[in-house]
Amino acid sequence: MAVEQPRTALAERIAERRRGVGDPRALVGEMRRSVLLVPTAGGGLWSARSGGVRWVCGFTDEAALARFALLQSSGDRPMDYAALLGARIVDEVVPFLEEPAGLAVDIATEGGSIFFPPVAGIVADGVAVDSGEAERGRGHGW
């Protein structure tokens, strides 16, 4: 019999937002304080592009990462990952990517995923698509 892991504080905040309750600013704060498991591939962090945005994919716990790994890999090969603070992802990794980028959390969890888009208040103003700095710095209008 499998023992279910208790949800992380971030997973709880995500569930609140899915139910239409909770403070979005508290959710962003919890994301910034939380350690996320980010799959690695080819010497870098795993990401996906969708809607003109590159999404760094992070997971709140090993169970959420395992669900994703089952969808991505063939066989029982373990998936390598890095454990990073959410703040480090949005403050350091996202600007390094030099393209519109955000954070997708628990994408393989039915009804549990959430996206932190590349906007002011989530990512650094210089790379937020809704700031004048990002438009000037990237040379395209968002």
Secondary structure, 3 states (H helix, E strand, C coil): CCCCCCCCHHHHHHHHHHCCCCCHHHHHHHHHHCEEEEEEECCEECEEEECCEEEEEEECCHHHHHHHHHHHCCCCCCCCEEEEEHHHHHHHHHHHCCCCEEEEECCCCCCCCEEECCCECCECHHHCCCCHHHHHHHCCCC
